[in-house]
């Protein structure tokens, strides 16, 4: 099942395009992609988000906004724990009331189940930059201007929470109230508020590959294969040719954030190497578990028409909404799995948002598998030729 977009809820069809350079931001620079940043909002659609109440959020000219009215909040469907979050906002009037939620629960008041970094010139107790109900902002920060773009940078790293407004620190505290949850954008009352450049970098990822050898990985070959895969380390990357087969981690994971760089090496423009990343399979079992596809092929020159689920697609479950990556170029893939929810980004653009609503069982091909398993790299066939590098993971809580 696809995570709902507000475009569908509102009965509108919004184009699924890569964020355009003509828009005010909503893009990632190459160095940001290399650092692991992802766009939570693509600048065009509301893919991957859901509204907790009203559905009249709108996207216009690269901004996400809410007109005046009653309380609501827009929640990203992928929960996270440790991260750096950047958000630009603009209050259309001085009296606008809003905030950024982090680590919030789906149910209940998100400013109490998680943290609310406030946007409010009129609240003397919980001024802009405060963590509402928890920690007051430095009063020297002062008010924020209306009809002017401002930037929040919020870090949640374990029990350490920091917020910066336009580069000035508003809070720097230790707090254990919430360690994991959802990110959201709030609207309370008054006039319109706009957001853009909603981007995030996961923290706490540890390397799964040392860049030198295959320590920590186990090779699994399909029996009776004439050309088994050849795994090696070249120039700091895991290189594989031929197949079929797989290389799996010695450790197992259930809920996690995984990031890695991949290059599919093609010598023929008509051939696109096929591979994938597996998780929650059985140890030593061939190609079991969920798979995030690697195949940079699309139909009729249209990147929104992937072939065979497309790079970032969850194989046999949900196609990538766009093929972002190209053969013979390293791209960065981000995979988040938490319970039945799974999401993938390619070069920082979210391409899948999937909820597995099947009955729970041990086989991810037939059921929703929640049990842990190794993370595996696939060698698909005798034409396989790929490189994997900068493989890193952070385990997420079980609940």
C-alpha positions in Angstrom: 0.0 0.0 0.0 1.3 3.5 -0.9 1.5 6.1 1.9 -1.3 8.6 1.0 -0.4 12.0 -0.4 -2.6 15.0 0.2 -2.7 15.5 -3.5 -4.8 12.3 -3.7 -6.9 13.2 -0.7 -7.7 16.6 -2.3 -8.6 15.0 -5.6 -5.7 16.8 -7.4 -3.0 15.4 -9.6 0.3 17.0 -8.9 3.4 16.3 -11.2 6.0 14.0 -9.7 9.1 15.8 -10.9 12.6 16.1 -9.5 12.8 19.4 -7.6 13.5 22.1 -10.1 16.4 24.6 -9.9 13.9 27.3 -10.8 12.1 26.8 -7.5 13.3 28.6 -4.3 15.3 25.7 -2.9 13.8 22.3 -2.2 16.9 20.8 -3.7 20.1 19.1 -2.3 23.6 20.0 -3.4 25.9 17.1 -4.4 27.8 17.5 -1.1 24.6 17.3 0.9 23.6 14.1 -0.8 27.1 12.7 -0.1 26.6 13.7 3.6 23.3 11.7 3.8 20.8 14.5 3.6 17.3 13.7 2.3 14.4 15.9 1.4 11.4 15.3 3.6 9.3 17.5 1.2 10.0 17.4 -2.5 8.8 20.9 -3.2 6.0 19.8 -5.5 3.8 17.2 -4.0 2.9 16.0 -0.5 4.1 12.5 -1.1 5.0 10.8 2.2 3.0 13.1 4.4 -0.4 13.0 6.0 -2.6 15.5 7.8 -3.7 14.9 11.3 -6.9 16.9 10.8 -7.5 19.4 7.9 -6.4 18.5 4.4 -6.1 22.0 2.9 -2.4 22.2 2.9 -1.3 23.5 -0.5 1.9 23.6 -2.6 2.5 26.7 -4.6 5.7 27.9 -6.2 8.0 25.7 -4.1 6.3 26.5 -0.8 4.0 24.4 1.4 1.4 26.4 3.2 -1.8 26.4 5.3 -4.4 29.1 5.0 -6.0 30.6 8.2 -8.3 28.4 10.2 -8.4 25.8 12.9 -5.6 23.7 14.4 -3.9 21.0 12.3 -0.5 19.5 11.8 1.1 17.8 8.8 3.0 14.7 9.7 5.7 12.9 7.8 4.9 9.2 7.8 8.4 8.0 8.5 9.4 8.0 12.2 12.9 8.8 13.2 15.1 9.2 16.2 18.4 11.0 15.9 18.8 13.6 13.1 19.6 17.1 12.1 16.5 18.8 10.6 16.4 22.0 8.6 13.2 23.9 7.8 12.6 27.4 6.3 9.4 29.2 7.3 7.7 32.5 6.6 4.9 34.0 8.7 2.7 36.1 6.5 1.7 38.2 9.5 3.4 39.0 12.8 0.7 37.2 14.8 1.0 33.8 13.0 1.1 30.8 15.3 2.9 27.6 14.3 5.8 25.2 15.2 7.9 22.2 14.2 7.2 18.9 15.9 9.9 16.3 16.3 9.8 12.8 17.9 6.0 13.0 18.3 3.6 10.2 18.6 0.8 9.7 16.1 -1.9 10.1 18.7 -2.2 12.7 21.4 -0.8 16.2 21.7 2.5 16.1 19.7 3.9 19.0 21.8 3.6 16.7 24.8 4.3 13.2 23.2 7.4 14.7 21.5 8.9 18.2 21.2 7.5 21.4 19.6 10.0 24.0 18.5 7.7 27.1 18.7 7.0 29.8 16.1 5.0 32.5 17.9 5.8 36.2 18.5 2.8 36.6 20.8 3.5 33.9 23.4 5.7 35.5 26.1 6.1 32.3 28.0 7.0 30.0 25.1 8.6 32.4 22.6 9.8 31.4 19.2 12.6 28.9 19.6 11.3 27.4 22.8 10.5 23.7 23.3 6.9 24.2 24.3 6.0 22.9 27.8 9.6 21.9 28.4 12.4 24.5 27.8 12.2 28.2 27.2 14.2 29.9 24.5 17.0 32.3 25.2 15.0 35.6 25.5 17.8 37.6 23.7 16.8 35.9 20.5 13.7 38.2 20.3 10.9 38.3 17.8 11.0 37.1 14.2 10.0 39.2 11.3 6.8 38.7 9.2 6.9 38.2 5.5 10.6 37.1 5.8 12.1 33.7 5.4 13.7 32.3 8.5 15.6 29.0 9.0 15.4 26.5 11.9 18.2 23.9 12.3 17.1 21.3 14.9 19.4 18.6 16.2 18.0 15.6 18.2 20.9 13.3 19.2 20.0 10.9 22.0 18.9 13.1 24.9 20.6 16.2 23.5 18.2 18.7 21.8 19.4 21.9 20.2 17.6 24.4 18.0 19.1 27.3 16.0 17.1 30.1 14.5 18.8 31.8 11.7 22.1 30.5 13.1 21.5 31.7 16.7 21.0 29.0 19.3 17.6 29.1 21.1 17.8 26.0 23.2 20.6 23.5 24.1 19.2 21.0 26.6 19.2 17.4 27.8 15.8 15.8 27.8 14.7 12.2 27.9 11.0 12.7 27.4 11.0 11.3 23.8 13.7 9.5 21.8 11.8 8.6 18.7 8.8 9.6 16.7 7.3 11.7 13.9 8.3 15.1 12.4 5.4 17.5 11.7 4.6 21.1 10.7 2.0 22.8 12.8 -0.7 25.4 12.1 -2.8 26.8 15.0 -4.7 30.0 13.9 -4.3 33.4 12.4 -2.9 34.0 8.9 -1.0 31.9 6.5 2.4 30.4 7.2 4.7 28.9 4.6 7.4 26.2 4.7 10.1 25.1 2.3 13.5 23.3 2.3 12.4 20.6 4.7 15.5 18.4 4.8 17.0 15.9 7.2 20.3 14.1 7.9 20.1 10.9 10.0 22.6 10.7 12.9 24.1 7.7 14.6 24.8 5.6 11.6 27.6 3.1 12.0 29.7 1.6 9.2 28.8 -1.9 8.0 31.8 -2.0 5.6 35.3 -1.1 6.6 36.4 -0.1 3.0 39.3 -2.7 3.1 37.9 -6.2 3.2 34.7 -8.2 3.6 34.9 -8.6 7.4 31.4 -8.7 8.9 29.9 -10.1 5.7 29.0 -13.6 4.6 28.8 -14.9 1.1 25.7 -16.9 0.1 25.7 -18.6 -3.4 22.9 -20.3 -5.2 23.7 -24.0 -5.6 24.8 -25.3 -9.0 25.4 -21.9 -10.6 27.8 -21.9 -13.5 29.1 -18.4 -12.9 28.9 -17.7 -9.2 29.4 -14.0 -8.2 32.9 -12.7 -7.7 33.0 -10.4 -4.6 36.0 -8.2 -4.0 37.0 -4.8 -2.6 38.2 -2.2 -5.1 39.0 1.4 -4.3 37.1 1.4 -1.1 34.0 -0.3 -2.5 32.5 -3.8 -2.5 32.7 -4.8 -6.2 30.6 -7.7 -7.6 30.5 -9.3 -11.0 28.5 -12.3 -12.2 25.8 -14.2 -10.2 23.3 -15.0 -8.9 24.2 -14.7 -5.3 24.3 -12.4 -2.3 26.5 -11.0 0.4 24.8 -10.6 3.8 25.7 -9.0 7.1 26.7 -11.1 10.1 24.4 -8.8 12.2 20.6 -8.8 12.0 18.2 -5.8 12.0 14.5 -5.2 12.2 14.0 -1.5 12.4 16.7 0.7 11.0 18.0 3.5 8.8 20.4 2.4 6.1 22.4 4.5 3.7 24.8 3.4 1.0 26.3 4.5 -2.2 25.8 2.3 -5.3 27.1 2.3 -8.8 25.6 0.1 -11.5 28.3 -0.4 -14.2 27.0 -0.7 -17.7 29.0 -1.0 -20.9 25.9 -0.9 -23.1 23.3 1.8 -23.1 20.6 -0.8 -23.7 21.5 -2.9 -20.6 20.9 -1.8 -17.1 22.5 -3.9 -14.3 19.9 -5.4 -12.0 20.5 -5.7 -8.2 18.9 -4.9 -4.9 19.3 -4.5 -1.1 17.4 -7.1 1.0 16.4 -6.9 4.7 14.4 -9.0 7.2 15.2 -12.3 5.4 16.3 -15.6 6.9 20.0 -16.0 7.4 21.6 -18.0 4.7 18.4 -18.1 2.7 18.7 -17.0 -1.0 17.1 -13.7 -1.8 14.6 -13.7 1.1 13.0 -10.7 2.8 12.1 -7.3 1.5 14.1 -5.9 -1.5 14.8 -2.3 -2.5 15.4 -2.6 -6.2 18.4 -1.3 -8.1 17.6 -0.9 -11.8 18.1 2.5 -13.5 15.7 1.8 -16.4 12.5 3.6 -17.4 10.1 3.5 -20.3 9.9 5.8 -23.3 12.2 8.4 -21.9 9.8 9.0 -18.9 11.5 8.6 -15.5 8.1 8.3 -13.9 7.6 5.0 -15.7 10.2 2.6 -14.1 11.0 -0.8 -15.5 10.8 -3.7 -13.0 9.9 -1.4 -10.0 12.9 0.9 -10.7 15.8 1.9 -8.4 14.4 2.5 -4.9 11.2 0.6 -5.6 10.2 -2.1 -3.1 10.2 -5.2 -5.3 6.8 -6.8 -5.8 5.3 -4.3 -3.4 5.6 -0.7 -4.7 7.4 0.8 -7.7 9.6 3.9 -7.4 7.6 6.9 -8.3 10.6 8.2 -10.3 13.9 6.8 -11.5 16.4 9.3 -10.2 19.7 7.6 -10.6 21.8 6.8 -13.7 24.1 3.9 -14.6 27.9 4.4 -14.3 27.3 7.1 -11.6 27.4 6.6 -7.8 24.0 7.4 -6.2 23.0 7.4 -2.6 20.2 5.3 -1.4 18.4 5.7 2.0 16.1 3.0 3.4 14.1 3.3 6.6 12.2 0.3 7.9 10.1 0.6 11.0 7.5 -2.1 11.6 5.1 -2.2 8.7 6.3 1.1 7.4 9.1 1.3 4.8 10.4 4.3 2.8 13.3 4.9 0.4 15.1 7.9 -1.0 17.5 8.0 -4.0 19.9 10.9 -4.1 17.7 12.5 -1.4 14.4 12.3 -3.2 11.8 10.1 -1.6 10.6 7.5 -4.2 8.6 5.0 -2.1 6.4 5.2 1.0 4.9 1.8 1.8 2.8 0.3 4.5 2.6 -3.5 4.6 -1.0 -4.2 5.6 -0.7 -8.0 5.0 -1.1 -10.4 7.9 2.2 -10.9 9.8 4.3 -14.0 9.1 7.9 -15.2 8.5 8.0 -14.8 4.7 8.2 -11.3 3.4 7.2 -12.5 -0.1 3.9 -13.6 1.2 3.3 -11.8 4.5 4.3 -8.8 6.5 7.6 -9.8 8.1 8.5 -7.8 11.2 11.2 -10.2 12.6 14.8 -9.2 12.2 17.2 -10.5 9.5 20.5 -9.7 7.8 21.0 -6.9 5.3 22.1 -8.3 2.0 23.5 -7.1 -1.3 22.3 -8.9 -4.4 24.3 -10.3 -7.4 21.5 -10.8 -9.8 22.8 -12.7 -12.9 25.9 -13.3 -15.1 25.8 -9.7 -16.3 26.0 -8.2 -12.8 28.6 -5.5 -12.3 28.1 -3.2 -9.4 30.0 -1.3 -6.6 28.7 -0.6 -3.1 30.5 1.8 -0.7 29.8 4.0 2.4 27.4 1.4 3.8 26.2 2.5 7.2 23.2 1.7 9.4 21.5 2.9 12.6 19.1 0.5 14.5 15.8 2.0 15.4 13.8 1.1 18.5 11.5 -1.9 18.4 8.4 0.2 19.3 
